[in-house]
Amino acid sequence: MSTILLIEQLLNGLQFGVMLFLMAAGLTLIFGVMGLINLAHGSLYMVGAFAAAGVAGLTGSFALALIASLAAAAMFGALIELTVIRRLYKRDHLDQVLATFALILVFSEGTRWAFGSFPLFLNIPDMLSGTVMLPGGIEYSLYRLTIIGIGLLVAAGLFLLISKTRVGMRIRAGENDREMISALGVDISVLYTLVFALGAALAGLSGALVGAIQSVEVGMGEPVLILAFVVIVIGGIGSIKGALAGAILVGVTDTMGRTLLPVIFGSFMDPSAATSVGSALASMLIYILMAGVLVFKPTGLFGEA
């Protein structure tokens, strides 16, 4: 395998990891602050993708499509927090799993009713289409490079929000002792709604960005949700920098595994069999990575006991 192809795959892994970070950052905020297992987070990813595809189809503007994805996911996130999630905070995790799984079914059928069963397609804007020449003579997709840049900017913004602002101080306090900040006069209900809407907006943005690479279809959020849970377990629950580190590790491990393992097995077995075996093992690598991290760091890379 050439060096250029290897670097391209590393960049693909970084892009995949950044997309997972946008999904996992909201999930780790919700779980870390509220202690809530939200299986419907993948549905908000799907809502963002469909909102972006719908608005882009009507207006032809990719910028408006991204704004629509943020607004739609945040709105639906706030709505389900106010009507359903708020009743689950004092319930055990089994009730939370059952209720949010029911929300998956509601969102899936609602989306199918609104948009139909056929996939939609979100075109890459002309200004971001094509490739860009990187140092070393590497041609890489400008759009994928833009996704990496957006993800890193969001990561920096979230870090500043959590660590440097009054809202971030309240979020961190709510994660550690929600009863105390309620006693100090902070409206914990409003804080929870804001955190949930923020997490939903990040998931919607992730869905919209990925919608221009793959088709937008019902149920697209559930496979990504599983990977997002792996990310927050590896990075540490409630940690934004842990979510970023875990997402990049998962993205690069998955992409490089799918690229390198078929080549490795192809050196001593039939190419078609090598592709099949290599792909099967590659899908296991991220779970092996998670197990290895948990052996040495049971709370994740940046998690606290």
Backbone as CSV, one residue per row, in Angstrom:
resi,resn,N_x,N_y,N_z,CA_x,CA_y,CA_z,C_x,C_y,C_z
1,MET,0.854,-1.200,0.000,0.000,0.000,0.000,0.887,1.246,0.000
2,SER,0.573,2.186,-0.893,1.388,3.385,-1.010,1.190,4.309,0.193
3,THR,2.184,5.159,0.410,2.119,6.098,1.521,0.974,7.089,1.340
4,ILE,0.754,7.525,0.091,-0.317,8.485,-0.183,-1.675,7.890,0.168
5,LEU,-1.896,6.626,-0.228,-3.173,5.973,0.086,-3.338,5.815,1.598
6,LEU,-2.248,5.506,2.279,-2.307,5.348,3.731,-2.702,6.663,4.408
7,ILE,-2.111,7.771,3.954,-2.437,9.074,4.532,-3.886,9.444,4.224
8,GLU,-4.338,9.138,3.014,-5.737,9.408,2.657,-6.697,8.660,3.572
9,GLN,-6.371,7.403,3.865,-7.227,6.623,4.754,-7.178,7.143,6.190
10,LEU,-6.026,7.640,6.607,-5.936,8.263,7.934,-6.836,9.499,8.012
11,LEU,-6.841,10.276,6.940,-7.713,11.450,6.902,-9.185,11.039,6.882
12,ASN,-9.499,9.958,6.157,-10.870,9.442,6.173,-11.266,9.007,7.582
13,GLY,-10.327,8.368,8.273,-10.592,7.962,9.650,-10.795,9.160,10.562
14,LEU,-10.006,10.224,10.343,-10.163,11.444,11.132,-11.527,12.080,10.860
15,GLN,-11.941,12.096,9.581,-13.256,12.657,9.235,-14.379,11.848,9.870
16,PHE,-14.256,10.527,9.827,-15.255,9.663,10.453,-15.283,9.893,11.964
17,GLY,-14.102,10.041,12.555,-14.019,10.285,13.988,-14.637,11.607,14.391
18,VAL,-14.424,12.650,13.594,-15.007,13.959,13.889,-16.528,13.891,13.817
19,MET,-17.051,13.159,12.824,-18.502,12.979,12.732,-19.032,12.257,13.969
20,LEU,-18.319,11.232,14.426,-18.726,10.525,15.633,-18.644,11.431,16.855
21,PHE,-17.668,12.329,16.873,-17.564,13.251,17.999,-18.799,14.137,18.102
22,LEU,-19.263,14.677,16.970,-20.453,15.525,16.996,-21.649,14.768,17.566
23,MET,-21.708,13.485,17.259,-22.791,12.653,17.785,-22.561,12.349,19.270
24,ALA,-21.339,11.981,19.617,-21.044,11.526,20.974,-20.970,12.675,21.971
25,ALA,-20.598,13.877,21.511,-20.475,15.001,22.437,-21.822,15.319,23.080
26,GLY,-22.873,15.361,22.263,-24.200,15.601,22.822,-24.644,14.482,23.735
27,LEU,-24.319,13.257,23.346,-24.718,12.100,24.146,-24.014,12.087,25.492
28,THR,-22.736,12.441,25.495,-22.001,12.418,26.766,-22.422,13.578,27.666
29,LEU,-22.821,14.712,27.071,-23.369,15.805,27.872,-24.668,15.378,28.549
30,ILE,-25.551,14.754,27.775,-26.853,14.345,28.298,-26.685,13.288,29.386
31,PHE,-25.832,12.307,29.133,-25.647,11.245,30.119,-24.882,11.749,31.333
32,GLY,-23.863,12.589,31.083,-23.058,13.076,32.195,-23.818,14.012,33.115
33,VAL,-24.626,14.918,32.543,-25.339,15.901,33.355,-26.621,15.313,33.933
34,MET,-27.361,14.575,33.116,-28.687,14.109,33.520,-28.711,12.667,34.009
35,GLY,-27.649,11.921,33.719,-27.656,10.506,34.074,-28.687,9.718,33.285
36,LEU,-28.974,10.177,32.057,-30.046,9.602,31.256,-29.482,8.794,30.095
37,ILE,-29.966,7.571,29.924,-29.622,6.766,28.753,-30.622,7.098,27.659
38,ASN,-30.174,7.786,26.634,-31.062,8.278,25.583,-30.829,7.518,24.281
39,LEU,-31.594,6.467,24.066,-31.465,5.701,22.826,-32.026,6.454,21.636
40,ALA,-32.812,7.497,21.869,-33.411,8.259,20.772,-32.442,9.286,20.183
41,HIS,-31.220,9.340,20.680,-30.255,10.319,20.171,-29.979,10.086,18.684
42,GLY,-29.951,8.826,18.265,-29.752,8.524,16.848,-30.902,9.030,15.989
43,SER,-32.105,9.080,16.543,-33.252,9.605,15.794,-33.103,11.099,15.546
44,LEU,-32.488,11.824,16.484,-32.254,13.256,16.293,-31.192,13.484,15.212
45,TYR,-30.241,12.585,15.109,-29.270,12.584,14.002,-30.018,12.444,12.675
46,MET,-30.970,11.526,12.635,-31.776,11.312,11.425,-32.640,12.536,11.115
47,VAL,-33.235,13.141,12.137,-34.055,14.338,11.944,-33.235,15.461,11.311
48,GLY,-32.014,15.649,11.789,-31.143,16.677,11.215,-30.832,16.414,9.758
49,ALA,-30.576,15.142,9.424,-30.270,14.799,8.036,-31.471,15.043,7.129
50,PHE,-32.655,14.638,7.560,-33.853,14.823,6.737,-34.223,16.303,6.628
51,ALA,-34.075,17.057,7.711,-34.361,18.490,7.650,-33.428,19.177,6.664
52,ALA,-32.158,18.807,6.700,-31.190,19.397,5.773,-31.515,19.021,4.330
53,ALA,-31.825,17.754,4.079,-32.146,17.323,2.721,-33.406,18.006,2.209
54,GLY,-34.419,18.155,3.086,-35.658,18.800,2.677,-35.468,20.267,2.343
55,VAL,-34.762,21.003,3.199,-34.534,22.429,2.968,-33.624,22.645,1.765
56,ALA,-32.605,21.819,1.603,-31.720,21.940,0.438,-32.487,21.685,-0.851
57,GLY,-33.417,20.728,-0.816,-34.223,20.468,-2.003,-35.138,21.625,-2.357
58,LEU,-35.628,22.347,-1.351,-36.543,23.464,-1.594,-35.813,24.749,-1.968
59,THR,-34.668,24.993,-1.333,-33.984,26.282,-1.515,-32.707,26.189,-2.350
60,GLY,-32.105,25.001,-2.390,-30.831,24.852,-3.083,-29.656,25.394,-2.299
61,SER,-29.876,25.786,-1.054,-28.814,26.382,-0.230,-28.337,25.378,0.806
62,PHE,-27.050,25.076,0.770,-26.484,24.147,1.745,-26.363,24.808,3.109
63,ALA,-26.091,26.115,3.138,-25.990,26.827,4.415,-27.329,26.813,5.145
64,LEU,-28.412,27.076,4.404,-29.736,27.022,5.018,-30.067,25.604,5.476
65,ALA,-29.578,24.611,4.731,-29.818,23.218,5.114,-29.159,22.903,6.446
66,LEU,-27.933,23.400,6.663,-27.248,23.167,7.934,-27.962,23.875,9.084
67,ILE,-28.417,25.101,8.831,-29.160,25.839,9.861,-30.447,25.090,10.205
68,ALA,-31.123,24.565,9.168,-32.362,23.817,9.394,-32.114,22.557,10.202
69,SER,-30.981,21.901,9.953,-30.673,20.674,10.698,-30.474,20.983,12.176
70,LEU,-29.757,22.061,12.473,-29.546,22.465,13.861,-30.870,22.835,14.533
71,ALA,-31.667,23.643,13.825,-32.920,24.121,14.411,-33.912,22.987,14.622
72,ALA,-34.055,22.109,13.627,-35.031,21.023,13.726,-34.652,20.046,14.829
73,ALA,-33.376,19.652,14.875,-32.954,18.700,15.900,-33.072,19.313,17.292
74,ALA,-32.673,20.574,17.447,-32.788,21.238,18.755,-34.247,21.361,19.180
75,MET,-35.127,21.701,18.239,-36.536,21.848,18.549,-37.150,20.521,18.992
76,PHE,-36.886,19.462,18.224,-37.427,18.156,18.596,-36.795,17.650,19.893
77,GLY,-35.511,17.970,20.100,-34.867,17.582,21.341,-35.516,18.246,22.536
78,ALA,-35.738,19.559,22.435,-36.393,20.279,23.536,-37.814,19.763,23.758
79,LEU,-38.508,19.450,22.656,-39.892,18.974,22.760,-39.983,17.643,23.488
80,ILE,-39.115,16.696,23.117,-39.206,15.387,23.782,-38.674,15.461,25.213
81,GLU,-37.752,16.407,25.482,-37.301,16.566,26.864,-38.437,17.077,27.742
82,LEU,-39.194,18.022,27.212,-40.289,18.608,27.986,-41.456,17.638,28.175
83,THR,-41.722,16.817,27.159,-42.928,15.980,27.205,-42.673,14.559,27.705
84,VAL,-41.482,14.015,27.455,-41.220,12.611,27.790,-40.045,12.458,28.754
85,ILE,-38.900,12.999,28.371,-37.661,12.749,29.116,-37.746,13.269,30.547
86,ARG,-38.404,14.403,30.729,-38.482,15.021,32.055,-39.107,14.090,33.081
87,ARG,-39.928,13.165,32.636,-40.596,12.235,33.546,-39.736,11.014,33.862
88,LEU,-38.533,10.954,33.272,-37.707,9.755,33.407,-36.495,9.950,34.309
89,TYR,-36.210,11.182,34.749,-34.982,11.432,35.485,-34.896,10.641,36.788
90,LYS,-36.031,10.442,37.445,-36.020,9.727,38.714,-36.347,8.243,38.543
91,ARG,-36.531,7.813,37.303,-36.789,6.397,37.036,-35.461,5.662,36.876
92,ASP,-35.529,4.334,36.948,-34.296,3.576,36.750,-33.974,3.502,35.252
93,HIS,-32.775,2.966,34.955,-32.296,2.971,33.578,-33.144,2.092,32.656
94,LEU,-33.780,1.064,33.182,-34.626,0.224,32.337,-35.803,1.023,31.793
95,ASP,-36.428,1.835,32.633,-37.526,2.684,32.167,-37.042,3.679,31.109
96,GLN,-35.855,4.221,31.314,-35.300,5.163,30.343,-35.048,4.489,28.997
97,VAL,-34.504,3.279,29.043,-34.239,2.536,27.806,-35.542,2.242,27.072
98,LEU,-36.559,1.771,27.796,-37.831,1.427,27.160,-38.499,2.661,26.545
99,ALA,-38.512,3.761,27.294,-39.173,4.974,26.808,-38.455,5.558,25.592
100,THR,-37.126,5.628,25.648,-36.403,6.222,24.522,-36.363,5.277,23.318
101,PHE,-36.459,3.963,23.557,-36.596,3.037,22.427,-37.937,3.248,21.738
102,ALA,-38.975,3.505,22.523,-40.285,3.815,21.938,-40.200,5.084,21.088
103,LEU,-39.402,6.059,21.535,-39.234,7.281,20.747,-38.569,6.994,19.403
104,ILE,-37.665,6.023,19.372,-37.053,5.627,18.095,-38.139,5.198,17.111
105,LEU,-39.067,4.364,17.576,-40.145,3.882,16.707,-41.029,5.033,16.248
106,VAL,-41.334,5.956,17.163,-42.173,7.106,16.813,-41.487,7.972,15.752
107,PHE,-40.207,8.276,15.958,-39.479,9.097,14.996,-39.347,8.392,13.645
108,SER,-39.082,7.093,13.660,-38.914,6.359,12.405,-40.194,6.363,11.595
109,GLU,-41.309,6.045,12.241,-42.582,6.019,11.523,-43.031,7.420,11.129
110,GLY,-42.780,8.407,11.984,-43.124,9.784,11.643,-42.326,10.289,10.450
111,THR,-41.040,9.962,10.411,-40.197,10.368,9.285,-40.629,9.660,8.007
112,ARG,-40.959,8.384,8.118,-41.435,7.636,6.945,-42.745,8.226,6.427
113,TRP,-43.612,8.638,7.342,-44.875,9.240,6.936,-44.646,10.592,6.256
114,ALA,-43.695,11.376,6.767,-43.464,12.719,6.233,-42.666,12.720,4.933
115,PHE,-41.673,11.827,4.817,-40.764,11.868,3.665,-40.856,10.640,2.770
116,GLY,-41.556,9.602,3.204,-41.619,8.380,2.420,-40.503,7.415,2.783
117,SER,-40.551,6.240,2.181,-39.577,5.194,2.508,-38.324,5.249,1.653
118,PHE,-38.334,6.048,0.596,-37.183,6.095,-0.301,-36.131,7.067,0.236
119,PRO,-34.868,6.746,0.052,-33.805,7.631,0.556,-33.767,8.960,-0.190
120,LEU,-33.324,9.982,0.504,-33.112,11.292,-0.094,-31.607,11.513,-0.269
121,PHE,-31.265,12.494,-1.094,-29.857,12.764,-1.353,-29.595,14.254,-1.195
122,LEU,-28.542,14.552,-0.479,-28.125,15.931,-0.211,-26.826,16.186,-0.967
123,ASN,-26.880,17.091,-1.921,-25.719,17.338,-2.777,-24.672,18.191,-2.064
124,ILE,-23.421,17.883,-2.321,-22.323,18.712,-1.825,-22.350,20.043,-2.562
125,PRO,-22.278,21.172,-1.854,-22.301,22.472,-2.551,-21.119,22.621,-3.497
126,ASP,-21.329,23.391,-4.559,-20.297,23.538,-5.591,-18.987,24.066,-5.017
127,MET,-19.079,24.992,-4.068,-17.859,25.590,-3.524,-17.033,24.611,-2.690
128,LEU,-17.654,23.494,-2.274,-16.933,22.502,-1.482,-16.720,21.193,-2.245
129,SER,-17.105,21.149,-3.502,-16.903,19.932,-4.292,-15.471,19.886,-4.816
130,GLY,-15.094,18.733,-5.306,-13.745,18.573,-5.837,-12.737,18.242,-4.762
131,THR,-11.462,18.373,-5.118,-10.383,18.002,-4.209,-9.456,19.190,-3.975
132,VAL,-8.639,19.056,-2.951,-7.631,20.066,-2.647,-6.286,19.358,-2.545
133,MET,-5.234,20.014,-2.989,-3.899,19.428,-2.959,-3.233,19.724,-1.612
134,LEU,-2.902,18.650,-0.894,-2.234,18.771,0.399,-0.734,18.590,0.225
135,PRO,0.060,18.964,1.213,1.512,18.747,1.123,1.833,17.276,0.863
136,GLY,2.828,17.042,0.030,3.205,15.676,-0.313,2.495,15.152,-1.547
137,GLY,1.778,16.032,-2.251,1.091,15.609,-3.466,-0.157,14.785,-3.223
138,ILE,-0.790,14.982,-2.074,-1.981,14.207,-1.716,-3.222,14.997,-2.113
139,GLU,-4.045,14.412,-2.969,-5.327,15.008,-3.322,-6.391,14.462,-2.384
140,TYR,-7.140,15.370,-1.760,-8.150,14.935,-0.793,-9.416,15.756,-0.973
141,SER,-10.541,15.107,-0.658,-11.845,15.747,-0.818,-11.941,17.023,0.017
142,LEU,-12.301,18.121,-0.636,-12.444,19.394,0.072,-13.596,19.323,1.072
143,TYR,-14.653,18.616,0.709,-15.808,18.534,1.611,-15.455,17.767,2.877
144,ARG,-14.764,16.635,2.742,-14.366,15.864,3.919,-13.405,16.673,4.790
145,LEU,-12.537,17.428,4.161,-11.619,18.280,4.920,-12.407,19.360,5.679
146,THR,-13.481,19.854,5.056,-14.330,20.843,5.713,-15.029,20.247,6.936
147,ILE,-15.478,18.995,6.819,-16.103,18.321,7.961,-15.117,18.235,9.127
148,ILE,-13.865,17.889,8.821,-12.843,17.825,9.872,-12.694,19.188,10.544
149,GLY,-12.627,20.245,9.733,-12.479,21.585,10.286,-13.664,21.995,11.144
150,ILE,-14.878,21.721,10.665,-16.080,22.068,11.441,-16.091,21.317,12.764
151,GLY,-15.761,20.029,12.723,-15.762,19.226,13.942,-14.768,19.743,14.972
152,LEU,-13.580,20.117,14.511,-12.575,20.628,15.446,-12.973,21.991,16.010
153,LEU,-13.626,22.824,15.181,-14.121,24.108,15.677,-15.216,23.913,16.726
154,VAL,-16.119,22.954,16.468,-17.173,22.658,17.440,-16.556,22.147,18.742
155,ALA,-15.536,21.292,18.628,-14.873,20.775,19.823,-14.269,21.911,20.642
156,ALA,-13.602,22.851,19.967,-13.017,23.997,20.676,-14.109,24.857,21.310
157,GLY,-15.206,25.058,20.571,-16.299,25.849,21.111,-16.942,25.211,22.331
158,LEU,-17.138,23.897,22.280,-17.715,23.192,23.423,-16.797,23.257,24.636
159,PHE,-15.493,23.100,24.392,-14.546,23.169,25.502,-14.604,24.536,26.171
160,LEU,-14.651,25.603,25.364,-14.739,26.953,25.928,-16.075,27.159,26.640
161,LEU,-17.155,26.646,26.059,-18.467,26.783,26.684,-18.497,26.114,28.056
162,ILE,-17.969,24.893,28.136,-18.035,24.137,29.384,-17.072,24.674,30.433
163,SER,-15.912,25.124,29.995,-14.872,25.478,30.969,-14.762,26.968,31.268
164,LYS,-15.299,27.838,30.385,-15.031,29.268,30.542,-16.275,30.131,30.717
165,THR,-17.463,29.573,30.639,-18.665,30.404,30.708,-19.498,30.057,31.938
166,ARG,-20.423,30.965,32.278,-21.304,30.748,33.425,-22.238,29.559,33.171
167,VAL,-22.717,29.444,31.923,-23.571,28.300,31.592,-22.799,27.001,31.770
168,GLY,-21.537,27.001,31.316,-20.709,25.809,31.480,-20.470,25.477,32.937
169,MET,-20.289,26.510,33.744,-20.110,26.293,35.184,-21.345,25.617,35.774
170,ARG,-22.524,26.048,35.342,-23.759,25.441,35.840,-23.909,24.005,35.346
171,ILE,-23.502,23.764,34.098,-23.565,22.391,33.572,-22.664,21.468,34.377
172,ARG,-21.436,21.945,34.669,-20.509,21.122,35.453,-21.018,20.921,36.876
173,ALA,-21.603,21.969,37.434,-22.155,21.842,38.785,-23.341,20.891,38.795
174,GLY,-24.177,20.974,37.769,-25.321,20.070,37.678,-24.906,18.630,37.524
175,GLU,-23.771,18.403,36.897,-23.255,17.042,36.753,-22.803,16.481,38.095
176,ASN,-22.248,17.358,38.931,-21.698,16.891,40.208,-22.715,16.869,41.347
177,ASP,-23.588,17.882,41.405,-24.526,17.953,42.532,-25.736,18.787,42.124
178,ARG,-26.715,18.143,41.494,-27.878,18.879,40.984,-28.738,19.449,42.111
179,GLU,-28.793,18.764,43.261,-29.602,19.269,44.375,-29.038,20.576,44.918
180,MET,-27.707,20.660,44.973,-27.076,21.862,45.517,-27.313,23.070,44.620
181,ILE,-27.154,22.920,43.299,-27.347,24.092,42.443,-28.825,24.480,42.384
182,SER,-29.723,23.512,42.566,-31.149,23.861,42.665,-31.398,24.696,43.911
183,ALA,-30.736,24.317,45.021,-30.884,25.065,46.266,-30.299,26.470,46.154
184,LEU,-29.332,26.654,45.250,-28.704,27.961,45.066,-29.489,28.859,44.106
185,GLY,-30.612,28.356,43.618,-31.476,29.204,42.793,-31.394,28.968,41.305
186,VAL,-30.606,27.986,40.856,-30.528,27.667,39.425,-31.723,26.808,39.049
187,ASP,-32.425,27.192,37.989,-33.574,26.412,37.514,-33.047,25.187,36.779
188,ILE,-33.002,24.070,37.457,-32.408,22.864,36.887,-33.208,22.355,35.701
189,SER,-34.516,22.594,35.689,-35.344,22.144,34.565,-34.953,22.864,33.278
190,VAL,-34.754,24.178,33.367,-34.332,24.947,32.191,-32.947,24.509,31.739
191,LEU,-32.057,24.285,32.699,-30.703,23.834,32.368,-30.744,22.510,31.632
192,TYR,-31.550,21.567,32.111,-31.653,20.264,31.458,-32.188,20.398,30.034
193,THR,-33.188,21.250,29.854,-33.747,21.441,28.511,-32.703,22.023,27.564
194,LEU,-31.915,22.994,28.046,-30.872,23.596,27.219,-29.799,22.575,26.847
195,VAL,-29.378,21.766,27.815,-28.357,20.751,27.548,-28.879,19.729,26.546
196,PHE,-30.124,19.307,26.730,-30.698,18.315,25.824,-30.829,18.884,24.414
197,ALA,-31.273,20.151,24.307,-31.403,20.774,22.993,-30.036,20.946,22.329
198,LEU,-29.009,21.289,23.109,-27.656,21.422,22.564,-27.146,20.090,22.045
199,GLY,-27.317,19.035,22.841,-26.899,17.710,22.396,-27.641,17.278,21.148
200,ALA,-28.943,17.565,21.078,-29.735,17.215,19.900,-29.262,17.989,18.677
201,ALA,-28.945,19.277,18.847,-28.475,20.092,17.724,-27.167,19.554,17.153
202,LEU,-26.258,19.123,18.021,-24.994,18.549,17.551,-25.232,17.267,16.766
203,ALA,-26.160,16.428,17.243,-26.502,15.208,16.513,-27.102,15.543,15.154
204,GLY,-27.992,16.552,15.117,-28.585,16.953,13.851,-27.561,17.491,12.868
205,LEU,-26.607,18.273,13.356,-25.536,18.787,12.495,-24.715,17.645,11.922
206,SER,-24.404,16.664,12.753,-23.653,15.502,12.290,-24.404,14.780,11.170
207,GLY,-25.714,14.582,11.361,-26.512,13.914,10.336,-26.533,14.686,9.034
208,ALA,-26.637,16.020,9.123,-26.670,16.844,7.913,-25.349,16.782,7.156
209,LEU,-24.231,16.847,7.880,-22.919,16.806,7.226,-22.679,15.464,6.544
210,VAL,-23.076,14.390,7.203,-22.870,13.062,6.622,-23.870,12.794,5.495
211,GLY,-25.032,13.476,5.541,-26.049,13.270,4.512,-25.584,13.608,3.113
212,ALA,-24.550,14.445,2.991,-24.014,14.777,1.668,-23.022,13.737,1.177
213,ILE,-22.632,12.795,2.045,-21.699,11.733,1.658,-22.441,10.437,1.373
214,GLN,-23.458,10.144,2.178,-24.254,8.940,1.988,-25.719,9.335,1.878
215,SER,-26.570,8.386,1.544,-27.991,8.692,1.394,-28.635,8.966,2.752
216,VAL,-29.694,9.743,2.732,-30.465,10.073,3.934,-31.681,9.154,3.958
217,GLU,-31.751,8.284,4.964,-32.833,7.305,4.988,-33.282,7.016,6.417
218,VAL,-34.481,6.467,6.520,-35.047,6.135,7.826,-34.180,5.068,8.489
219,GLY,-33.885,5.268,9.776,-33.083,4.306,10.525,-31.591,4.505,10.420
220,MET,-31.160,5.589,9.778,-29.717,5.807,9.579,-28.991,6.143,10.878
221,GLY,-29.720,6.544,11.918,-29.066,6.978,13.144,-28.670,5.873,14.090
222,GLU,-29.325,4.723,14.015,-29.081,3.672,15.018,-27.669,3.078,14.943
223,PRO,-27.135,2.750,13.746,-25.752,2.250,13.723,-24.744,3.255,14.268
224,VAL,-24.975,4.548,13.979,-24.069,5.587,14.480,-24.200,5.734,15.992
225,LEU,-25.417,5.542,16.502,-25.631,5.632,17.951,-24.811,4.583,18.696
226,ILE,-24.757,3.370,18.155,-23.969,2.312,18.789,-22.501,2.728,18.870
227,LEU,-21.975,3.267,17.772,-20.582,3.712,17.773,-20.378,4.878,18.737
228,ALA,-21.385,5.755,18.856,-21.273,6.882,19.785,-21.185,6.399,21.226
229,PHE,-21.932,5.350,21.571,-21.829,4.779,22.915,-20.433,4.204,23.148
230,VAL,-19.874,3.557,22.121,-18.508,3.031,22.234,-17.534,4.182,22.488
231,VAL,-17.742,5.292,21.781,-16.867,6.456,21.917,-16.882,6.993,23.343
232,ILE,-18.082,7.163,23.927,-18.122,7.765,25.265,-17.633,6.795,26.333
233,VAL,-17.743,5.493,26.088,-17.172,4.534,27.030,-15.649,4.597,26.984
234,ILE,-15.090,4.695,25.777,-13.640,4.790,25.635,-13.124,6.117,26.191
235,GLY,-13.794,7.211,25.849,-13.307,8.531,26.266,-13.573,8.859,27.715
236,GLY,-14.647,8.304,28.281,-15.027,8.621,29.656,-16.312,9.418,29.675
237,ILE,-17.282,8.956,30.427,-18.607,9.579,30.453,-18.523,10.986,31.029
238,GLY,-19.122,11.943,30.310,-19.166,13.324,30.778,-17.980,14.171,30.367
239,SER,-17.022,13.610,29.641,-15.822,14.345,29.262,-15.860,14.707,27.778
240,ILE,-15.808,16.013,27.466,-15.804,16.446,26.071,-14.487,16.064,25.396
241,LYS,-13.361,16.297,26.084,-12.080,15.917,25.470,-11.976,14.407,25.356
242,GLY,-12.609,13.675,26.274,-12.655,12.222,26.154,-13.467,11.790,24.949
243,ALA,-14.588,12.498,24.699,-15.402,12.187,23.524,-14.618,12.430,22.246
244,LEU,-13.840,13.511,22.194,-13.042,13.798,20.998,-11.949,12.750,20.806
245,ALA,-11.228,12.433,21.887,-10.160,11.436,21.789,-10.724,10.068,21.414
246,GLY,-11.816,9.671,22.068,-12.421,8.379,21.772,-12.950,8.317,20.361
247,ALA,-13.548,9.403,19.871,-14.098,9.417,18.516,-12.992,9.278,17.471
248,ILE,-11.903,9.989,17.668,-10.799,9.894,16.705,-10.192,8.498,16.738
249,LEU,-10.033,7.932,17.930,-9.506,6.564,18.030,-10.412,5.571,17.304
250,VAL,-11.715,5.675,17.529,-12.657,4.755,16.894,-12.674,4.959,15.380
251,GLY,-12.706,6.221,14.944,-12.753,6.496,13.514,-11.528,5.990,12.780
252,VAL,-10.352,6.267,13.316,-9.109,5.831,12.664,-8.970,4.311,12.736
253,THR,-9.304,3.711,13.876,-9.199,2.256,14.016,-10.119,1.543,13.037
254,ASP,-11.359,1.999,12.935,-12.311,1.365,12.029,-11.880,1.510,10.572
255,THR,-11.505,2.720,10.173,-11.142,2.970,8.776,-9.865,2.241,8.388
256,MET,-8.838,2.327,9.233,-7.580,1.666,8.908,-7.720,0.152,8.949
257,GLY,-8.561,-0.355,9.865,-8.792,-1.797,9.908,-9.419,-2.301,8.627
258,ARG,-10.418,-1.577,8.113,-11.081,-1.993,6.875,-10.171,-1.853,5.667
259,THR,-9.155,-1.008,5.784,-8.216,-0.825,4.679,-7.064,-1.819,4.735
260,LEU,-6.487,-1.996,5.921,-5.252,-2.775,6.041,-5.484,-4.277,6.188
261,LEU,-6.510,-4.678,6.937,-6.690,-6.109,7.198,-6.914,-6.925,5.930
262,PRO,-7.750,-6.489,4.961,-7.857,-7.264,3.717,-6.527,-7.383,2.976
263,VAL,-5.695,-6.319,3.040,-4.382,-6.374,2.390,-3.479,-7.383,3.089
264,ILE,-3.509,-7.371,4.426,-2.669,-8.299,5.198,-3.070,-9.744,4.939
265,PHE,-4.368,-10.024,5.009,-4.830,-11.395,4.782,-4.678,-11.802,3.315
266,GLY,-4.726,-10.821,2.411,-4.564,-11.129,0.994,-3.172,-11.599,0.635
267,SER,-2.203,-11.380,1.534,-0.837,-11.806,1.243,-0.642,-13.309,1.389
268,PHE,-1.592,-13.998,2.074,-1.412,-15.443,2.235,-2.708,-16.235,2.031
269,MET,-3.762,-15.603,1.486,-4.987,-16.341,1.199,-5.681,-15.733,-0.006
270,ASP,-6.715,-16.408,-0.486,-7.449,-15.957,-1.657,-7.975,-14.531,-1.450
271,PRO,-7.827,-13.646,-2.452,-8.229,-12.240,-2.271,-9.685,-12.054,-1.865
272,SER,-10.606,-12.824,-2.455,-12.016,-12.654,-2.100,-12.264,-13.074,-0.644
273,ALA,-11.627,-14.174,-0.229,-11.755,-14.618,1.158,-11.076,-13.633,2.102
274,ALA,-9.951,-13.069,1.662,-9.233,-12.098,2.490,-10.093,-10.856,2.742
275,THR,-10.802,-10.420,1.708,-11.686,-9.254,1.863,-12.798,-9.532,2.862
276,SER,-13.377,-10.735,2.760,-14.469,-11.098,3.665,-13.987,-11.206,5.108
277,VAL,-12.880,-11.926,5.304,-12.346,-12.104,6.656,-11.842,-10.785,7.220
278,GLY,-11.145,-10.007,6.396,-10.617,-8.732,6.855,-11.718,-7.764,7.265
279,SER,-12.811,-7.720,6.485,-13.921,-6.828,6.819,-14.603,-7.262,8.109
280,ALA,-14.750,-8.586,8.282,-15.384,-9.093,9.505,-14.551,-8.749,10.735
281,LEU,-13.237,-8.933,10.643,-12.367,-8.618,11.777,-12.292,-7.113,12.024
282,ALA,-12.344,-6.333,10.934,-12.283,-4.881,11.079,-13.469,-4.359,11.876
283,SER,-14.656,-4.955,11.674,-15.834,-4.516,12.414,-15.732,-4.832,13.898
284,MET,-14.828,-5.770,14.257,-14.637,-6.126,15.655,-13.585,-5.264,16.346
285,LEU,-12.758,-4.573,15.566,-11.597,-3.894,16.144,-11.983,-2.832,17.171
286,ILE,-13.045,-2.064,16.892,-13.385,-0.991,17.815,-13.843,-1.542,19.165
287,TYR,-14.457,-2.721,19.151,-14.893,-3.320,20.414,-13.701,-3.929,21.154
288,ILE,-12.739,-4.437,20.402,-11.492,-4.890,21.023,-10.756,-3.707,21.634
289,LEU,-10.757,-2.576,20.905,-10.147,-1.348,21.427,-10.838,-0.915,22.716
290,MET,-12.164,-0.945,22.733,-12.910,-0.551,23.930,-12.569,-1.460,25.102
291,ALA,-12.528,-2.759,24.853,-12.198,-3.699,25.920,-10.786,-3.448,26.451
292,GLY,-9.846,-3.188,25.543,-8.478,-2.929,25.971,-8.356,-1.677,26.821
293,VAL,-9.086,-0.612,26.438,-9.062,0.616,27.237,-9.648,0.364,28.616
294,LEU,-10.769,-0.361,28.676,-11.442,-0.583,29.959,-10.632,-1.473,30.897
295,VAL,-9.787,-2.334,30.339,-8.930,-3.163,31.192,-7.984,-2.288,32.006
296,PHE,-7.415,-1.271,31.356,-6.435,-0.423,32.023,-7.045,0.838,32.629
297,LYS,-8.165,1.311,32.044,-8.841,2.517,32.547,-10.335,2.244,32.589
298,PRO,-10.837,1.653,33.668,-12.245,1.277,33.733,-13.209,2.455,33.588
299,THR,-12.764,3.681,33.859,-13.638,4.831,33.710,-13.454,5.518,32.353
300,GLY,-12.678,4.920,31.457,-12.380,5.564,30.179,-11.148,6.423,30.264
301,LEU,-10.717,6.946,29.120,-9.461,7.685,29.068,-9.463,8.930,29.955
302,PHE,-10.593,9.657,29.960,-10.651,10.907,30.719,-11.826,10.928,31.695
303,GLY,-12.405,9.785,31.955,-13.539,9.715,32.873,-13.086,9.737,34.318
304,GLU,-14.010,10.108,35.200,-13.734,10.131,36.633,-14.533,9.045,37.327
305,ALA,-13.983,8.551,38.379,-14.660,7.475,39.122,-15.980,7.979,39.686
